[in-house]
Amino acid sequence: MNKTCTKCGETKPLGCFSLKSIDNPNRGYLPECRECKRKRNSEYDARNRDKRIKYAREYHARNRDKLKEYGKKYWNAHREEQNKKARERWSERKKAYSETKKEWRENNPKKRMGYRLSHDYEMTLEDYNGLIFKQGGKCANKLCDQEHSDKTKLHVDHDHKTGLVRGLLCRNCNTALGMAKDNANRLLGLAAYLTDNILSDVGEVKEVAND
């Protein structure tokens, strides 16, 4: 069955028209099609943006509890449907989102690093560069000769109890310190063990000469 829109004059299927009342379908359909109705609403909103925003805020303030209860009931009644739609939307956008995120990371390495430093350690990129200069461009471990570069960036080392930044370490030193749980005695014990004993290729213990 078709119906002619009073706005655009086109004859369209009834599915292109909205019901006058969802609760009482017998009242029939609106005279204008959904496309014309959306266009008219958009034009009205553009002309009366401030008025619409003010009305919406006032209405929400007056009916906060009512709207909250309605939203809760609607969600419970359409939970599976809404979850399905959300999964479908994410499935459609996931690839594009990943590509956009990857492109942004590649094009904004300094911004990305600045965000991470600020979020994780409450420090700026200038603070990070200042530590690199202070350490002579090398790992804070004085017995490590690993230098800072674009490919081998130094990692921020911080006290896990206080959150305070202690310095910048290379990846290996930072990992070793983390695995040792910041236990200096454990690290000293391992250093003594490694100094006293080294396994040869055939599993024999070699004595290490102390200089």
N, C-alpha and C positions, 0 to 999 in steps of 0.2 A: 504493500500500500504506500502511496506517495502523498506528499503535501507540498504546497507552494509557499515559499517563504515570502512574507509581506515586505521584507526589507530589500532583498536582492532580486526577488521575482523568479528565482529558479525553483524548479520542481525537483524535490529530493525525497529519498526514502524516509519513513518515519523515524528511523534510527538516527537521523541527522537533527532531530528536534528534541528538546527537553520537555519532560512532563510539567504540567502546571503545578501538580502536587504529587510528591512521591508517596504520601500516605493515601492519596485517593486518585489512582490512575484514571478513573472514569471521568475526571474533569477534562481530560484531553491533553493536547500539546500546546506549547507556546506558539504564537503566530510566526515568530522569526526563527531561523535555523540557528544551531549552536555556533557556527562560524560567525554569523552576523552578530549574535549575542556577545561573543567574546570580543569582537572588534568594538562594539558599542561600549562594553564595560571598560576596555583598555583606554578608549578615548576619554571616557568620563573620568577614569582614575588619573589620567594625565592632566586633565583640566582642574581636578579637585584633589590633588595629591595631599596637600596639607590638611584639608578638611577630612579626607578619608583616614589619614593617620591619626588625627585627633580623635575622631569618632571611634576608631578601633581601640585606641588606648583606653578611652573612657568606658567603652563597653566591656573590655577585658577586666578593668578594675572593678566594675559593678558586678560582674558575673564570674569572678575568678573561680570560686568553688564549683559553680555549675559547669563551667567549661572543663575544669579538671576532672570532674566526675564523668562527664560525657566522653572525654578523651580516654579515660580508663575503661569505660564500658565498650567503646568502639574497638579499642586495642584488644581486649579480651575476646570480643566476638569475631575479630578478623585477624587474629594473631598469625595463623598459618599463611593466610593470603598476603599479609604485609611482609612476613619473613621471606616468602617466595619472591615477591617483587624486589625486595632489597638484594637478595642473592642474584637475581637476574640483572639488576642494574650494575652490581659490582662486577659480575662476569663480563658485561659489555665494556665497562670502563677500566678494568684491571690492567689490561695490556697497555692502553693509552696512558694510564697513570704511571705505570712502571717506566715507560719510555720517557715521559715528561720528567719524572723524578731523576732518572739516569742522566738525561741531557742537562738538567739544571746542575747536578753535582759536578759534571764534567766542565761546565762553563763557569761555575762559581766556587772554585776550591777554597778561596780565602773566606768567602761569606760562610760557607759550610763549616769550616774550621772555627770561625769566630763564634757561630751559634753554639757549637759543641763546647768550646772553652767556656763560654758564658753560662751554659746550662749545667755542665758537669763540675766546673771548678770556680765559677764566679770570677773569671779573669778575662781580659781582653786579648786580642791578637797582639797588641802593643806590649802587654805584659809578657806574653810568650816569647816574642822576639827579644825583649829585654833580657830574659833569662838565658837565651841562646848566646847573646853577646857577653853576658856576665860569665858564662861557662866556657868562653872561648870557642864557641861553635861545636863543642864536643859533649859527649855523654858526661853526666855529673860524677860518674864513677871514675876516679882519677887513674885507675889502672886499666881503664878501657879506652881504646883509641878510636871508637866509632864517632865519626863526624856527622853533623846534621846536613842533609841535602833534601832536595825535592823528592827523591826516591826513598831515602832513609830518614824520615822525620823522627825527631826525638819525642818520646812520650812523656806526658805529665805524670809525675809521681807525687802522690799526696798521702797524708796520714789518714788512715781509714777511721780513726777514732775522732780526730778533731776536724778533719776535712781540709786542713791547711796544706797548701802546695809546698813540697820540699825541694823540688828541682826537676830537671828533665833528664830522662834516661833513654838509652837505646832500647829497642824492642827486647833483646835478649836479657839485658840487665833488669828491665822492668818486669819481665815475666818471671825471672828467677826470684826477685824480691817478693813478688806476689805469691809464688808457690811456697815460699818459706814463711809466709804469713807475717812478714816484717820482723821475724825473730832473728836478732843479730847473733845470738849464741848458736843457733842452728847453722847459720851461714859460716860462722867461724869454725865450727866443728867440721863442716864439709870442706872448707879450705884446708884445714889441718889434715883431714883424711886424704884429700887429693894430693897434698904435698908429700905425704909419707908413702903413699901407695898408688901405683899406676899399673893397671893390668896390661900385659903385653898382648900381642896378637894371638898367642897360643894359650893365654889364660894364666901365665906365670906372673907373680907379683915382682915388680921391679922397685928397687930402692931409688928414690929421687934424691939426687945430691943437693944439699943446701948450700947456696952460694953465700 
